Amino acid sequence: DSPTLCGPGTTSVLLNEGFEGGGFAPWTSNSPTTKVVHPNPHAGSWSAETNGDFYVQQNFAAVPVSKLVSANFWSWHELSDSPGITVQWGYADNTGGSTYYNGPQVNGWQNHDLLGLLDGGKSLVFVRAWGYAGGGPGADIAHFDDFRLCRGP
């Protein structure tokens, strides 16, 4: 087990949020080629990698959004490939939301803060981050790492 990415006085809603065990579970994907890789992590030694329009997702017990103190993650893209990603989330009442990021402004790792996008009156039950098939000449690879979904006291 790796230490939680949440700070003192908070608990992580997610398991394996930084992939530091070198495994993918309990995350799921819609692609059998999604994997955890050693090269190019945001922090630590591992990150999840997708190649194309595929996602990484984790379901969890319902947590009131009003109790969350952070909800963010990191993604890596190659700028020359015109990347874009979509992040989705689901609530216990079977509704949800999403946001689209039309590529980073720089090569490499970019932080995505979701906390302000979530409905404070609902309870969250999953988070999903989609990779991309970009418009550029490069491989459609996206890395995801360091998901922080932290619940306060």
C-alpha positions, 0 to 999 in steps of 0.5 A, a space after each residue: 500500500 502507498 500512503 494517501 495523497 490527502 493531507 493531515 485530517 483528511 481521508 482519501 475517497 479513492 484507493 490506489 490514487 497514485 498507482 504507486 503499487 504498480 497495479 491498476 485495480 480498483 480502477 477500471 477502463 473501457 480498453 484492455 490496453 490501459 495500463 500502469 507504467 513506470 516511465 513518466 509519472 507525475 510523482 512517485 514511480 507509476 502512472 496510468 496510461 491510455 492510448 486513444 479515446 479510453 478512460 480510467 474510472 473508479 467507483 466508490 461509496 457515496 460521499 457528500 460533495 460538501 465534505 470534499 476538501 479537494 478533487 483534482 488530478 494530473 494528466 500528461 499530454 504531448 502538445 503537438 498532438 492537439 490533445 483534449 480530455 473529458 472528465 466525468 463524474 456521477 452522483 448517487 441520484 444517477 445524475 452526473 456532470 462533465 467538463 472538457 479540457 481542450 488540450 494543455 498550453 504546455 507539453 507535459 503534466 497539467 493539474 485539473 481541479 474539479 472541486 468547483 465544478 461539483 454539485 455541493 448538494 449531491 453525493 459523488 459515486 465515481 470519477 472518470 478521466 478520458 484520454 483522447 485521439 488527438 488531431 496531431 501526428 503523435 501517438 494518442 497517449 495520455 497519462 493520469 496520476 495523483 488523483 486527490 479526492 479528499 474528504 474532510 472531517 
